[in-house]
Amino acid sequence: MADAGEPFGAAVYDALRRLSGFGFLSSHLNHAVIQALKLADREGTARIFAACGPDIATLIASGEPEAVAEQLLAARQVQIEQRALVGELLELLTSLLSA
């Protein structure tokens, strides 16, 4: 739960950093966005992560920062796995078409 007076975005930032280190943050957000996130209320946090879809927006609207961070990281893991699968399929197709 966010500390009293701490912006919601700052609590999400802290949770993301705690759960993933700086890897997620630095690979997805530039310095200016990170600074904006640290100052953002729920609405501002939702705008920053709007491209992540309606499930994240709903969670931001009513959930805890830790849950938001966990969901963002889970969504990122799905993207990584999907990209790996696409890469494997392209390799397979390339080898089949080359034969």
C-alpha positions, 0 to 999 in steps of 0.5 A, a space after each residue: 500500500 502507498 504511504 500516506 502522501 506518497 503519489 500512487 505512481 511513486 509507489 508503483 515505481 518503487 514496487 517495479 524497482 523492488 520486483 524487477 530491479 531497474 531492468 524493466 524501468 530502463 527498458 520501457 520508460 525514459 528518464 522523463 517518464 520515470 520522473 513523471 511516474 514518481 509524481 503521478 496520481 492514479 489518473 496520471 499513472 493510468 495515462 503513463 501505462 495506457 498502452 498496456 491495455 484496459 486490464 492494467 487501467 482497471 487495476 490502476 483505478 482500484 488496485 494496490 501499487 504492488 498488484 499493478 507492478 506484478 501485472 505489468 511484469 507478468 504482461 512483459 513476460 508474456 510479451 517476451 515469451 510471444 516474441 521468442 515463439 515468433 522467433 522460433 517459428 520464423 527460424 523453422 519456416 526459414 529452414 523449411 523454405 531453404 530446404 
